[in-house]
Amino acid sequence: MHETTVLYSPQQNVIAERKNRTLKEMMNVMLVSSGLPDKCGEAVLTACFILNRIPHKELDQTSYELWKGYVPNLSYL
């Protein structure tokens, strides 16, 4: 269902807020568990990379596959 929000107000977009919270929590866990210095940018990029390659629970495809429009052949693994 298409919904509109006020421009530049992510607080009105529940899905975007949830994704931002998930990325921030993943970043914090990675930084705390690794013991590395705070490199927030790299940690957020890594968290985003991981999330985009986890299969969607209803579609059995990753977000990356849905965005690119193809399913890679992983039979060699």
N, C-alpha and C positions, 0 to 999 in steps of 0.2 A: 504494500500500500504506500503510495507516494504521499509524503507529508512535507510541508514547507516550514521553515523556521526563519527567524529574524537573522539578517546577515551578521556575521562575525559574533555570533553568540552560541558557542558550543555547549553552553549549559542547557540549552533547550533540546539538544540532540542526545538522547539517552544512550544510543548505540555507540556514538563517538566517545562519550564520557566513559563508558564501560571499557572500551578498547584502550583508551588512554590510561585508565587505572590499571588494567592488566599489564600494559607495557611498563608502567612505572614500578609495579610490584615485581615483575620479572627482573627489571634492571636492578632494583634494590637487593633481591635475593642473589643475583649473580655477583654483584660487587661485594656483598658481605661474605658469601661462601668462598669466593676466590681469594680474598685477602689482598687483592690488587688495589692500587690507588684509584681514586674516583675518576673514572673516564666515562662520564654519563653518556656522552654521544655514542661511543663505540658500544656500550652496553645496551642502549636503546636500539641501535641498528641490529645487533645480534639477536635481541629479543624479538624484534619485528621479523627477521629472517626465519627464526624458529617457528613463530606463530603462523607465518605464511606457508610453511611446509608441513604443518600438522593437518591430517585429513579432517574435513568437516564431518560432524557426526551424522548428518542426515544425507549428505550427497556422496560420501565416500571419495571425495576429491579434495585436494588442498586448495587453499585460496589462490595460490600461485598458478595452479593448473586451470582453475576457473577463469582467472584473469587473462592468462595467455591463450586459453582456448584449446589446450591439448593435454593429453595424458602421456607422460614419458614412459618408455619401455624400461621397467626395472627388473626384467626377468634374469638379467645377468648377475644380480646380487645374490 
